[in-house]
Every structure is written in C-alpha cells, then in structure tokens.
C-alpha cells in the first residue's frame, strides 16, 4: 500500500507565475527532506491551469512524521507566512489517500485522473476490474494507479490515474486501447458499481 497526499492550488488571476514559483519551492523543500514529491499543472478538465502537488509515502506513519517535519521547517514557515500576507491562489488540502491498486509511476509525465463515486462496499469488485484494465494494457507504455480517501472532503470518491509518457501517447493509447471492445466491456461493468464524476489531465513539471 502507498499513501498519497495531494494539494490543489487554483492560482488567482494575474498571479499564476508567483503561485508556480512558490509551489515549486515547496516541492523542492519536500524533496530535500527525502519525500517523493511531484508538481504538475492541469492542462485539461475543470481544474485546467491549477497546480497539483503530490507526495508518496510507504505508510501513514511516514506521512504523519513528514507532515510534522515540514511544519517545523523554517523555509516552509517563511513560505506560508508570505502566502498569508500575499496569497497567490486558493489552496485545497492536503488531502490523504491510500492506494487500492498499482503503484505511482515516476517514469511518466502525463496523468489522466478520473474521479468516480464508488461506495466502499464495492472496493473488492473495483480491484478486480482494475486488474482487468491492467491486463488489457500490459504491453503498452502506460500504468494504472487507484486511490481511495483517508482524509478528504469527499470520502466516497475513487481516483483512477492513468499514466502516459506524453500527451500524444495518451491520445494513441485511448484510441487503440480505451475504445477497444475489451476495455469498453470493463467500463460498462464498472458503471454498475460507480459513476464517473470528473476527468482531468495533469502534466508533470520539473520532470
């Protein structure tokens, strides 16, 4: 199991550059603490132009220890003070999720994040469907990772992340694999246990 923390920053109009600079600095501080952190920008979907900062931990103990360390870091304290005096965006999170399928892929720079409304009782069935999806795409340059919330505003949301090497690769794999009969068969069965709520695309920066 992996633990993932996620922060979403929606920049204020006219302050996108400042928001990116501060988010990059925050990410770099996390990396200096030994945290596997990645910063991305949304390039498609309702969150277009927002920033996403994620961090990966092996377990919840590591995540909470990291949070404590960061809260005491003088650079973080200074950065948050600057944000308080002159905000550059609207922050959501950190929210915390646990993996239910797959692992994060540090080798892919494009993430298609699909958000589903799924009751917890359907998690076993969800895992089986995700294994089928993984099998269908096993020979492709893509990975599948799925998360369910531990600390979040919406506790019945399943996030399925499809990883790709490029925007063009995403389009090609969706055309050939996503629209295939075998994949659509899984999609149709998934509709019986959940409802797709949103779909967004993130491009990793400083990759």
N, C-alpha and C positions, 0 to 999 in steps of 0.2 A: 504494500500500500504506500502511496505517496500522499503528502499533504501539500496543498497549493493555496497560497494566499494571493488575493487579487485586489488591486486598487485601480479604479477607473477615474480619470481626470478629464472633465469636459472644459476645455480652455474658454476663457472669457474672450469675446470678440476683440481683436486687437492685441491680445496677449499670448497668442499661441507660441511665439518664439520663446518668451520668458517661461511659459509652462513647460516647454520641451527641455529647456536648459536646466530647470530645477528638477524635473523628473529624471533626467539623465544623471545629474549629480547624486540624487537619492539612490538610483540604481547602482552607481559606481561605489557608493559607500557600502551598500549591501554586499556587493561583490568583494570588497576589501575585508569584509567580515567573514568571508568564506561562504556566502549564501549564493545559491544558484538562481540568480535573478535575471529577468529579461524584460526589456522595454519595447513596446510596439505601438504603432499607430493604426487606428481603424481606417480602412480605405473603402469600406462598403457596408451598408446596413444603417440602421437607425443611429448607431454610435459613430458614424463617419466623422473623422477629424479628432475624435477623442483619443486619449492615451491610455494604454494598459500596462501596468507594472505587475509582474507576477514573480513569485518566489517559490521554489520547490524544496520540500523537506522530507526526510525519510519517515518521520513520525511526528506526532503532536507535541511531544516533549521538546524536540529540537526546534519546532516552530515557536513555542512559547518562550524558550530560552533566547531565541533570536530576537523576538519582539522586545524582551527586557533589555538586551544588549543595545539594540538600536535606540530605544527610548532614552538611554543614558549616554549615547554618543554625542559629543559636543558639536560636531558638524551637523548632525540631524537636528539637534536642539536649535541651533542657529538658523538652519534652513526653515524649520517650522515657525520660528519667530518672524522671519522675513515674510513667510506666507501669511501669517496672521496680520501683519501690518500692511501688506500689499498683495492680496490674493490674485492669482493668475488663472484660476479655474475653480470649478465645483468638484469636490472630491467625494467619491463613494468608496467605502471600505477603510481598512482591509476587511474583505470577506474571506472565509476559510472553507476549503473543500477537501474532500477525501476522494482518492481515485477508486473507481469500481471496475475499471478495465484499462489495460495497457499502461504505458509509461510515457512521460513527456519526451519529445524528440528535440534535442538541441541542434540537430543537423538540418532542420527545415525552417525556412524563414516566412512562410505564408501559412496562416491558420484560419480555417473556416470553422467558426464557432456556432453551433446550432443548439438552441436552448429549447428544452421540452418540458412540458408539465407532466410529471410522472409521479404517481403515488408510490410511497416507499414499499408497499406490498408487492409491487411489480419489479423490484430490483433484480431478483433472480432471473425472471424472464428477459429483462433488459440485457443482462450479462450474456445470456445465450444468443440473443440477436446480434450483439456487438461482436461476439466470436465469429458469427457467420459473416459479418461485414469484413472483419479482419481477414478471414479466409478468402473471400472474393478478391480482395486487393493485395494479397500476399506477394504477388510478383510485380507490383507497381511501386513507384517511388513515393509512397505515402504511408502514414501511420494513423492509427485511431486511438484516442485517449478520451476517457469518460470520467466525469466528476459529479459528486453529489454533495450538497452543502452540510457543513457543520455549524458555521456561524455566517448567517446571511439574512437578507431581508425576505427572500422567498425560499422557504425551506422544502418546497416540493418541486424544485427545478433541477432537471438533469442537463448537464452540459456535455455535448459530444464535440470533441475537437478533431478535425481532420487536418493533418499536416501535409504540406507540399513544399517542393523546392523553389517554385516560382509561381507567379500569377498565371503564366502561360501553361505551366504543368497542371495547375488546378483545373483550368478550363478543359484541357485534354482529357484528364482522368474523369472529370464529371461527365463529359460527352461519352467516353467509351465504357466506363465502369458504372458511374452513377445512374446512367439511363439504361443500363442493361437489364434484361429480364430478371436475372438472379438478384440484383440489388433492389430493384423495384418490388420484388416479392417480399424481401425483408422489410422494406418501407411500409408496404400495405399491412403486414402483420404488426408492425410497430404502432400503426395508427389505432390498433385495438387497445393498447395499454397506455398510450400517451398522446399528447397534442403538441405539435411544433408551434412555438410561440415567437421565436425570432431567429434570424440568421445574420451574422456579421463576419467580416473578413479583417484580419489583423496582419500587418506587415511588421516583422521584427526590424528594429533599427539598431545601429551599432552592432550589426550581425557579424 
